[in-house]
Amino acid sequence: MTSRTRIGLALLLALAGAAVFAPLLASDLPLYMKGANERAYERARRTLPIAVEEFESTWDFAGLTYEGFDAALYRMEIDAVRSRLDTLASGLPEPQAARLEGFRSEFDTTVSQHRVEGPTLVELARQLVLELELADEDDENGVILEAAASFPLLAALRPSEVFFAGTWIVATVAFLRRGVRSWTRITRGLLLAAALALATGLLAGDPRTVGLKDGLADGSVRATTVVFPPVAFGYAETHLEASLQPPGGEHWLGTDGLGRDVLSRLLHGGRLSLAVGLLTTVLVLGIGVALGALAGLFGGRVDFVFLRVVEVVQSFPSLLLVLAGVALVPAREVHPVVTIAVAIALVRWTGIARLVRGECLRLRELEFTLAARALGFGGFRIAFRHLIPSAMPPVLVAAAFAASDAVLTESAISFLGLGTGPPVPSWGGLIAAERDLDIWWLQLFPGFLVFVTVVACNLVGEGLREALDPRARRERRQLHTGLEVPA
């Protein structure tokens, strides 16, 4: 493996790792906080009777009727009550904590036995709310919250994000410990990194924030210790008073027109841009390999129709077809990553398909294919067990270049305003945010990441081509040994 290929591989792994860990690197939620969130406490206290009332309305505890019972809604209402109880219990001192635990026990009994004895839960909740009112300057008998340790950012992560982050760590450590001595391991590592980047890109959604930064600023959240991520800004966190600031101490890469931190948006935008590149590559491989193998194996009319379809698709400007496909699909019905990737794949599959067709036409006349036919093997078995595996080395090289092309195309689509909608960022959308050259940081940094991604994909593609080409291997062996290696 050449040094250039190692550089390309390291860049791809770093970019994919930044996409996987973007929520832990840039967020407006603290990683660790020790304090009392009076705002969240008051919100939970006021809404507890409402949540309990909604819970009771989902089931007739008197046993008169079960018509219209919705188990999913019932479970959701149970979770809503328990989440409020957890928020209340986070900073309560004794004896208020014991009073709250008494209500929790009563609620759990009601849930398990599906009945209510004595006062209803709503009445008990209202009594509890009155007892748990926060103390003010004129009331010394109210509740004074105690500082408690919490991990707001980790609590806000989706379970799938935690799973993929853990998988990334385990896989990367195992991959590096084994070493990178074979292209098989390198390919597996790249596929794993790309799969995690794709998964996190598809899981990216609306920002999740509970306003802790505002609470810390206005005093409604009293904390003795607060630890934020390295970039203490959410990708949708706006500060109009800090709009269009150049790179500096607080905002390392500057801000955009709405005062959003550029570095935070770059980290989260990498999820979508890399996800589009990977998903497009997977779809292009699937479509191109399947159609090219069918045309190369059967020939005749199948090959004729295949060539005509390829000519028709290639006769139109590819970017125009992609833009039309993206514009026709409503963004609310299909995830933008899927829409863009499918649109690009339906246009760019022709190159790999023709490559697979040519390889299959060559391989089907060789001895091993003729032997398989003589043994009575069917066409599909010959294609999927012999022809396609033998044709994959050049296809993998083409796939690496297809990934870089997909990232460039996605950037162009987002630059034209047809990519992901606000506030979810992408690299192309960040470049299009400001066209004024005086705001140079909004073009330079996203454009540099697109450039690095394309260069890394091309370096890995070149390395794959050299590793899978016997002639190139012989030339390298001759270069290192100084001896002529027979063909």
ZINORRA-V144785 format. One line per field, one symbol per residue. ss: DSSP state (H for helix, E for strand, L for the rest). psi: psi as a letter, one per 30 degrees, with the letter a starting at -180 (. if undefined). A space follows every 50 residues. Layout:
ss = ???
psi = ???
This chain:
ss = LLHHHHHHHHHHHHHHHHHHLHHHHELLLEEEEEEEEHHHHHHHHHHHHH HHHHHHHLLLLLLLLLLLLLHHHHHHHHHHHHHHHHHHHLLLLLLHHHHH HHHHHHHHHHHHHLLLLLLLHHHHHHHHHHHLLELELLELLLELLLLEEE LHHHHHLLHHHHHHHHHHHHHHHHHHHHLLLLHHHHHHHHHHHHHHHHHH HHHLLLLLLLLHHHHHHHLLEEEEEEEELLELLLLLLLLHHHLLLLLLLL LLLLELLLLLEHHHHHHHHHHHHHHHHHHHHHHHHHHHHHHHHHHHHHLH HHHHHHHHHHHHHHLLLHHHHHHHHHHHLLLLLLLHHHHHHHHHHHHHLH HHHHHHHHHHHHHLLLHHHHHHHHLLLLHHHHHHHHHHHHHHHHHHHHHH HHHHHHHHHHHHHHHLLLLLLLLLLLHHHHHLLLLLLLLLHHHHHHHHHH HHHHHHHHHHHHHHHHHHLHHHHHHHHHHHHLLLLLL
psi = kleeeeeeeeeeeeeeeeeegeffejlgkkekkjakjeeeeeeeeefeee eeeeefffkjffgekgkgkjeeeeeeeeeeeeeeeeeefegklkgeeeee eeeeeeeeeeeefhlkkbkleeeeeeeeeefgkkkaffjffakjkkkkkl ieeeffkkeeeeeeeeeeeeeeeeeeefliflfeeeeeeeeeeeeeeeee effkalkjkgheeeeeefffjjkfkkjllejhklfgjkjefgkhklkaee jegalafggkkeeeeeeeffeeeeeeeeeeeeeeeeeeeeeeeeefeeab eeeeeeeeeeeeeffkkeeeeeeeeeffkkffekkeeeeeeeeeefegfe eeeeeeeeeeeefffleeeeeeeffgkleeeeeffeeeeffeefeeeeee eeeeeeeeeeeeeeefggbkllgklleeeeefekfkffifffeeeeeeee eeeeeeeeeeeeeeeeefjeeeeeeeeeeefglkkk.
